[in-house]
Amino acid sequence: MPEPQAVLAPLTRAAFVLVVTVDPGEDNAARVRSFAADLPGLVRSVGFRDLDAGLSCVAGFGSDVWPRLFSTPPPAQLHPFRALAGDRHRAPATPGDLVLHIRAGRPDLCFELATQALTALGGAVTPVDEMQGFRFFDFRDLLGFVDGTENPTGQAAAEAALIGPEDPVFAGGSYLMVQRYQHDLAAWNALSVEEQQLAIGRDKLSNVELPDEDVPPSAHRVLTSITDDSGRELAILRDNMPFGSPAAGEFGTYFIGYAKTPAVLERMLHNMVIGDPPGTYDRILDFSTAVTGCLFFVPAASLLDELADGAG
């Protein structure tokens, strides 16, 4: 399999997600292609300041911008983010042509790489979203529960997140969905711990799953655990990050999900917003509102180099 980008990089203490749109004009498209070709060198230059911090950056591209940047046809499953609207909640689609998912053990390295990336992109892009995230205590979200417990590891992570021989042109690539969720912590914290645990499906302190017979169908754990027709569990690779500003009253979780097919990500989101069966929407959404939604394709490192150099 071709070498992937840093999709499988280990969870880090800090992250920075930058989403931009590419401005009209071939000069701007050429600037983005040049940036993509130079990105590995830029990561090395910034990361050399502390090699132990593990600085990495993943670049992904949206369906609308792909034909403007590359002559190679896009992956068959790359399409605009599909907005959802349920009886009470929705998952909106928002603009996004290029995403940079930056991770490191130090927030200053993430900040510096994002700054240098925007400098390199010059006036070719318009930033539409950014998130400076941090690990919260023992990998908990701001709702107080451990996030990403069901993440696969090792070979299972590669099988969940990376395209294999089933699509040889794009092998080593991955689909990336990002969403910004804003939390109403006052309302959430007004719940009892028992009510919160039923909404999640886990014990808050130990992170152990509650017995299935005690968990309602609207629990987050239930709705995001999906299987194929043969009963095999379908996994994604999550790297969600808390973010916020106490002074602004902003508290949230930035969802970052990788998968070898967007269908898995979309089915999980459908279950959350619409319910499975319909009407059993994710109880978390009564306290956590999605305000952005984008879908990107992350080419393998070697393919990205070819695409950026014009060979693709």
ZISULTA-V154709 format. One record per pair of residues at least 24 apart in sequence whose ideal C-beta (glycine too) atoms are under 6 Angstrom apart, sorted by the first residue. I is the first residue (numbers start at 0). GAP is how many residues later the second one is. D is the distance in whole Angstrom. If there is no record, write none. Layout:
i;gap;d
I;GAP;D
I;GAP;D
This chain:
i;gap;d
0;170;5
0;171;5
1;169;6
1;170;4
1;298;4
1;300;5
2;298;5
3;158;6
3;168;4
3;296;5
4;53;5
4;293;6
4;296;5
5;50;4
5;52;5
6;51;6
6;154;5
6;167;5
6;251;5
7;149;6
8;47;5
8;94;6
11;91;4
11;92;6
11;93;5
12;92;5
12;122;5
13;90;6
13;93;4
13;96;5
13;120;6
14;88;5
14;118;4
14;226;5
15;86;4
15;94;4
15;98;5
15;116;5
16;84;6
16;114;4
17;82;5
17;96;5
17;112;5
18;77;4
18;80;5
18;109;5
18;110;4
19;78;5
19;105;4
19;107;5
20;74;5
20;76;5
20;105;5
20;107;6
21;43;5
21;75;5
21;103;5
22;101;6
27;96;4
28;39;5
28;40;5
30;93;4
31;92;6
32;36;6
32;275;5
34;85;5
34;86;5
35;268;6
35;272;4
36;271;4
36;272;6
41;74;6
45;66;5
45;67;5
52;51;5
52;52;4
52;53;5
52;56;5
53;50;6
53;51;6
54;49;4
54;54;5
55;47;5
56;43;6
56;45;5
57;43;4
57;240;6
58;41;6
59;39;5
59;116;5
59;236;3
59;237;6
59;238;4
60;235;6
60;236;6
61;34;5
61;35;5
61;234;6
64;32;4
69;237;5
69;242;5
71;240;4
74;95;5
74;222;5
76;184;6
76;185;6
77;219;5
80;212;5
80;213;5
80;214;4
83;189;4
85;187;5
85;188;5
85;195;5
88;184;5
88;192;6
88;196;4
90;178;6
90;182;5
90;199;5
90;202;5
91;201;6
92;200;5
93;198;4
93;199;6
94;33;5
95;198;4
98;197;5
128;163;6
130;112;5
130;123;4
132;108;3
132;110;5
132;121;6
135;106;5
140;101;5
140;112;5
141;41;6
141;100;5
141;109;5
142;45;6
144;55;5
145;61;4
146;93;5
147;90;5
150;87;6
151;83;5
156;80;6
159;75;4
159;76;6
159;77;6
160;76;4
160;97;4
161;98;6
162;97;5
171;128;3
172;125;6
172;126;5
172;127;5
173;84;5
173;124;5
174;84;5
174;87;4
174;122;6
175;82;6
175;120;5
175;122;5
176;80;5
176;88;5
176;118;5
177;78;6
177;116;5
178;76;4
178;111;5
178;113;6
178;114;5
179;74;6
179;111;5
179;112;4
180;71;5
180;72;5
180;107;5
180;109;6
181;70;5
181;107;5
181;109;6
182;68;5
182;69;5
182;105;5
183;103;5
184;66;5
186;100;5
187;99;4
198;84;4
198;85;6
216;63;4
217;62;5
217;65;5
219;62;5
219;64;5
222;48;4
222;49;5
222;59;5
223;44;5
225;41;6
233;30;5
235;28;6
235;29;6
261;33;6
